[in-house]
Amino acid sequence: MIISVIVSCFMIVGLVPCLGWLNWFTLSVGGVNLIISIIALLNAKTDKSRNMATIGLVVTGLACAIGFVRLLLGACIF
């Protein structure tokens, strides 16, 4: 969940027009964090850890989606 908060902060900073390149960092770290969150969700023993993994998965997914859309609109993908 901590990494998802960091990825979200980089995504917010990446929305600034001159700092759109940070979205590449958001997508790369966010993709790794999505995999880690899925593994944590599958291995969760308690409800608290399951909730933390779910929150991390949702926040990282949203940050990656918004970062991807920002890259599409900024024409940095093609």
N, C-alpha and C positions, 0 to 999 in steps of 0.2 A: 504494500500500500504506500510505503514511503517513496518508492521509485515512481509510482503513478502520480504522486503529487509533484515530484520534480519534473516529470515529463509534461504535466499540465502547465507548470510555470514556464517551461521553455516554449510550449505551444502558444501561450499568451504573449510572450515576448516576441515570438515569431510572427505574430499578426501585424507588428509594426512594419511599414513598407520596406525599409532598408535592411531589416533583419529577417527577411523571409528564408534565408539559408538555414536558419535554426530549425526549420521544419524537417530538414533532412535528418538532423540529429534526433528530433522528436520521433520520426518514423523508425529509425534504426533502433534506438533504445526502447521505444514503445513496443516494437515487434518482439524483442527479447522479453520484455516485461509481460507481454500477453502470454507467452509460452510459460513463463515462471508462474504467473497467476493461475493458469489452468492446472499446472502440476500441483500448486499449493491447494487449489480447490479440490482436486481429486484425493489428496492425502490429508485433508483436514479431519481432525478427530473431534473437535468441539465445535459448538455453534459459533463461538466468538471468532475462532480462526477461519471458519467457513464464511462468515459475514465479512471479515477483513479481506479475504481473497476475492470475494464477489465484488466488493466495493473497488478494489484495485483493478479488477478486470473491466468493470464498467467505465471507470474514470480513464483508464489507459485507452480503451476502445474509442471513447469519445474524443480524447486528445489526438489520437492517430487519425480519426476520420476528419476532424476539423483541420488538422495539419495537412492532410492530403488534399482537401478541398482548397485550402489556401495555396498550395503549390500549383494546383490546376488553374486557379484564377490568376496567379502571378506569372503564369507561363514559364515556370522553372522546371517543369517536368519534361517538356519536349525539347 
